[in-house]
Amino acid sequence: MFAKAADPWDEGGRRLVLVEAVTDRWGVDERADGKTVWFECDA
C-alpha cells in the first residue's frame, strides 16, 4: 500500500506519507462504522 502524494493545494492528506516514511508496515482496515489505520515498526 502506498500513500498518495499530496497536491500543494490539498488541505490535508499528508499524514499517511509521514507514516509510510517512518514505519516498516502499515495499512487501513475499513469497516461499516469507520476505519482504522495501523502500523508496525521493527525493533
C-alpha positions in Angstrom: 0.0 0.0 0.0 1.3 3.4 -0.9 0.2 6.8 0.3 -0.8 9.2 -2.5 1.4 12.3 -2.9 -0.4 15.4 -1.7 -1.2 18.2 -4.1 0.2 21.5 -2.9 -3.3 22.8 -2.7 -4.6 19.9 -0.6 -5.7 20.9 2.9 -4.9 17.5 4.3 -3.7 14.0 3.5 0.0 14.3 4.2 0.0 12.2 7.4 -0.1 8.8 5.7 3.0 9.9 3.7 4.7 10.5 7.1 3.5 7.2 8.4 4.9 5.4 5.3 8.3 7.1 5.8 8.9 6.1 9.4 7.2 2.7 9.7 8.0 -0.7 8.3 4.4 -1.7 7.5 1.1 0.0 7.6 -2.4 -0.4 6.4 -6.0 0.5 6.7 -8.9 -1.7 7.9 -12.2 -0.3 6.7 -15.5 -1.2 8.5 -19.1 -0.1 8.2 -18.6 2.2 11.2 -15.3 3.8 10.2 -11.7 2.8 9.6 -8.5 2.1 11.5 -5.0 3.0 10.3 -2.4 0.6 11.8 1.4 0.5 11.6 4.3 -1.7 12.7 7.9 -0.8 13.4 10.6 -3.4 13.5 12.8 -3.1 16.7 
